[in-house]
Amino acid sequence: MTADTGTAPAGHGLLLAQIPHWDASLDETFHSIHQALLLVHRLTIVISARSGEADASEAARGLQAADGRSGSKLDLVAQAKGTALAPGATFLNKKSLSSTSLASLASASSTASVFTTFHSVQRVLSALYVSFTKHAMALERPLAELDIVLEDSCGYEIGAAAKDEIPFDVFLGVDQAVKMLNELNEKRTENGAKTLPIITLKTAPPSLSSPDSRLVDAIDCCVPNTDVEEGQYSDVALGGTFDHLHAGHKILLSMTAWVTSHRIVCGVSDEELLSTKKFKDFLEPLDKRVKAVEKFLRVFKRSLVCEAVPLHDIYGPTITDKQLQALMVSKETIKGGAAVNQERLNRHLPPLKIEVINVISPTETEVDEVSLKISSTFIRQYLSELAASKVSMATGTAS
């Protein structure tokens, strides 16, 4: 089945996006997102690093290109034939590359993870989430939902109909992804589930660069760069409102999960801390917000222990939990991280490593306009106006 904008939207679609290396163009994925929004109400993008020999060669070319940039770090993890390279132990630099290593990478196994630095994961997730939000707003669908999952680190075969998996209604992908989607349907059959229809999306025009390409480099360079590796910390904390879980929340949760190997402690603000929020009548109940956090983290990285707990003050368990090693904060909450560490010192606990995440750059005007709508306040305002509109229509009809 080929993508057709006249097709009635399905419920929940799984879009398989093949991204062979960190420096690969995202134009194809941007193009697919735009099409998928016309076809489904809800979307989950599965980023797959699996590729054939041609894509392995492209990965090597990406390394060669990066090698030509003075002072650049090469963050592609590859598994050369006969040589397994340990994750997190292959931060290559210019001096370590040779024609032999490039040749090995060109013929590398296709199963290796390509996202090996915090920044490379963050920039891809941010670009795709912002692109989705941008197009959803253009279609007047501000409540459209997107989840992004990294196939290599989620810990399960998403789409294969595990008993506790979120159900899907349709698979989507370009021609090159159809074989993998058919294999996924075979797994569904083995698991006793029905196969799903596959919609083949149109490929991006080769001569045109997506206008969303600028999003890839829209990470704020003013935010301190972090060299943290995947799974570097055993126990990590973060906190927030997590009201009407949106793209900004999901990027924060995803990056926290990416750096964590065992347990995430997520504080969720209770109603008393939110008494001054705008449009507070449209705040989600605490238990719903807690469940949304737990559900998303289970989708993104199933192996983690997730402790989503109510926050009754600004500190929560960060000042009592002895096992915590790091605290994930946003650019706006760095001072809060410093306050947490001061209180831990007062209690004779070791300070937490503060890791900072930023979604997009405020210098990107177009992107910043979208970011204003990636907020719980915007969603509550939208729901408030929608409710008022319905009341007005009902009153008009009655009169």
N, C-alpha and C positions, 0 to 999 in steps of 0.2 A: 504494500500500500504506500503510495506517495503522498507527501504532505499536500493538503488542499485547504486553503483558508475557508472554504465553504463547509468543511466537515464540522459536524456538531461537536463541541468540546467534550472530551472524555473527562473522567474524574481525576485520577492520579497517574501521571506519566513518569516513567523512568527513562531519562536521557543518558545514553552512554557517550561520554566525551573522551576521545583518545588524545592524550597529550603526552607525546613521547619523551620530552625533556623540558627542563625548567625554562629554557629560553625559546621554546617553540611559540609560534604565533597562536593567538587565541581567536583569530578571526573566524575560524570555522565554528568554534563553540559559541561565539557571540551570535553568529548567523543562525545557529540551531536554536538558541534561546528565544530569539525573536519569533521563529516559526512555532516553537513549542507553545508559546504563550497563546497562540491562536487556536491551539488544538486541545489543551488540557486546562483544568481549573487549578491543579496543583502539580508541582514539578519537583522531582529529585534528580539531581545531576550526579552521576557516578563518574569520577575522574579515573580513567584507567591509563596506566603507563605501559600496558602490554602493547608490543609493536613487533613488526616483522623486520626483516633484514634492511629494508629500505629506510624504515624509521630509525633503526640503529645507526645507519650511516648518517642520517640527519642529525642524530644526537652527537656523533663525532664531529660533524661540521659545526654544530653549536659550540662544542668545546674549542674547536680551532678559532672560531670567531671570538669567543670570550678570551682566548689566550692572547689575541691581538690587542686587547684592551688593557692598557697599562694599569697594574695594581689590582686587577680584578680577581675575585675568588671564584673558582669553578666548583659549583656545588651539584654536580651530577654524580650520583652513585650508580655505577654500572657493575655488572657481574660478567667479567670476561670469561671466555671459554676455559674451563678447568681451574679458574681462580675466583674464589668467592671473596668479595670485598665486604668487610664488616660495615653495617650501617653506622654512620656517625664517625667513621674512621678514615674517610676518604675525602676530606676537604683538600682538593688538589689545588696547586698553584702553578704558575707558569714554569717554574724551575723543575717541577716533578713530571711535566709532560714530555713525551718523546714521540717520535713517529711510530714506535712500536706500541706504546700505550694507546695512541689514537687508533691504530689499526685494530688493536684488541677490542676497543670500545665499539668500533664500527661493526664488529662481528659478535657483539655481546649478546648474551641471553636477553630475552625480551621481558623477563619477569622482575627486573630490579626496580626499586623505587626511584623516582626522579626528583622528588621533593626533599632536598637534604638540608636546607637552611630555613630558619624561621621566616626570614624575609621572603624567600621564594614562595613558600606556602601562603603567607599572608597576602602577597601581591596578587596571586592568582585567585584566591578566594574572594578578596575584596573586589577585584575587577569584575568577576562573574556575578557576585551578589548585587553590585551597583548597576551593572548592565541590566540585570533582570528587573530591578526596581524601576529603572529609567523607562524601560519598555512597558512595564505594567502600569505605570502612571500615565503613559501616553495612551494606553488602552482604557483608561479610567477604571483600573482594577487595583486599587491601593491595598486590598487585603489578599492579593494573590500570594500564595506560599511557595517558598523555595527552600530545599535542603540540598547541601552539597556534601558528598561523601568521597573520601579517598579510598579507592578499592584496596590499595596495598596495606592500609593501616586500620580499616574498620573492624577487622577480626571475624568477618563472616561473609558469605556470598550473597550480597544484597540482590534481591529480585528472584532468588531461587525458591521462594515460598517457605521459608522457615516458619515454624508455628507462631512465633511471637513477632513476626515481621509486620511492618505496616503494609497493608495490601496495595497492590498496583493494579491498574486497569489496562495499561497499554505500554509498550516499549517504543522508544524513539531513537533514531540514530541515522547518520549518513551511510552511504553504501558500504564504506569500509568497516562499519560497526555491525552490519547485519549478521555476519557469521557468528560473532560473539553473542549476539542477542538470540540467535537460533540455538546456540549451545546452552544459553540460560533457560530457554524454554524446555530443552531436553532435561535439564536438572529439575525443572518444575514438575515434569512428568514423573521423574523418578521419585519425587517427594509427594506424589499423589495429588498435585494441584493442576488446575487447568492451564493450558498454554495461553499466552496473551498475544493479541494482534501486534504486529510490528509495523510502525509507520516509518517509511524511509524518507528522511528529510532531504531537501535539496542542498547540494553543496554550495559553499560560498563562491561567488565569481572570482576566478584566480587573479584577475587584473585589478580588482578593487580591494582596498584596505578598509576594514570596518571602521566607522567613526568612533566605535567604542575602544579602539586600540589604545587611545591615550589613557584609558583607565588603568592599564597595566602598570604604568609608571606614576600613578597618582598617589602613591604612598608618601606621606609627609616626611621629607628628608630631615626635618628639624627634630623628629622624635629620636631619642637615643637608639642606635642600632643594637640589636641583641644577637649574640652569637650562640644562643642556646640551641641545643640539638634535640632531635626527636626523642622523647622519652627520657630526657635528662634528669628530671625530678621524679621522685617516687610519689610525693604527696604535695598537692598544689591547691591554693585557695583563691577564690575570687568572690565578688559580691555585686549585687545590683538589684534593680527593681524587677527586671525581666517581665514587664507588663506587655501583653500582646507581642509575644516573642517575634522579633523582626530580624532583618539582615545584620544590623549592628551587633545585636546580642549573639547571633549565631556565629559571626566571625570571632568574637571574644571567646565564646565557649569552644569553638573549634580549635583555636590556637592554644587555649589552655589544655585541651585534651591532647593536642599534638605533643606538647612538652612533658606530658605526664605519663608515667608507666604503671601506676598502681591506683591512686585514689585522688578524686577531686572533691573538695569541700566547697560547696557553693552556697553562699548566704543570699537569701531572698528577702528583701525588705518587707516587713509586716505593715499593716494598714496604718498604724500609729506614726510610722516614719514617713508616710506618704500623704499626710493630712493636708499639706499645702500644694499638692500637685494640681495642675490645671485639669479641668474636666474630670475631676476625681470620681464623679458618679459612674464613669465608664471604665474605671479600673477593674481589672480582673481580680477575683478572689485569690487570696494567698495560696490556697491549696491547688488551684488551677495553674498558677504560675510555677509552683514547685514541681508539679507533674510535667509541665511543658519542658522545664529544664532537664529533668530526668529522662524524659522521652527522647529529646534531641541528642543528649550525650550517648544514650544507648544506640541510637542510629549511627552516630558519627564514629564511636569507638567502643565497641561492645565489651571489651576486656576490662574496662575501668570500673572501679567501685565509685559510685556517685552518691555523695551525701548532700542532698539539697535540704538546707535547714532554714527556718525563719530567722530573720535578723531583727532583733529588738533594739539594737543600738548600732553605732557605726563600726564596731569592732567584731562582734560575733565571736566565733570560735578561733579567729586568728590570733587572739592573745592568750588562749588557754591550751590549744592543741600543740603538744610537744613534737608531734611527728611531721608537722608541716615544714616544708623546705623553701617554698617560693610563693609569692603573691602576684597574681596577674592583675594589672591595672590599665586603665586607659590614660591618654595624655591628660585628660581633665582631672583624674583622680590620683595623680602621682603624690600630691601632698597627703592624701589619705593613707597611702602606703607608708610614708615617713612617720605618720602618727601611730600607725600600727606597730612599727618597729620600735618606736620610743616606749610604747606601753609594754611591749615584750621585754625590753631591757629592764624596765621597772620591775617586772615580774621574774627577772633572772632567767629569761628564755633567750635563746639565740635569735638574732634578727633574721628575717626572711629575705631571700633574694627577690628584688623587685623587677619584674619583667613588664615592659611597656608595649602595648599594642596600639596601633592607630589604623583607622580604616581608610581614610582618603585625605588628600591634601587640600587645605583651605585655599591654596593658590589656584586650583583648578575651578574656575567660575562655574562652568556647566556641571561639573561633578558636585560642587558644593551645594548647588541648588537641589540636586537629588538627595544629598545627605541630610538636608533639612527635613526631608520627608521620611528618612529612615529613623524614625523616633516614635516612642510610645505616645508622646504628646500629640503628634500629628494624627496618629491612628485614633486616639480618643476624641480628638476634635472632629475627625471625619465621622465617627460613629455618632457623636452628639448632633452634628448637622444633619446626618441621615435620619436620626430619630425625630428631629424637629420637622424635617421635611415630610415625614410620614404622618405626623400629627396634623400638620397644616393641610395635607391632602385629604386626610380623613375628615377634618373639620369642614373643608370646602365641599366635600361630597355630601356631608350630612346636612349642610345648609342649602 
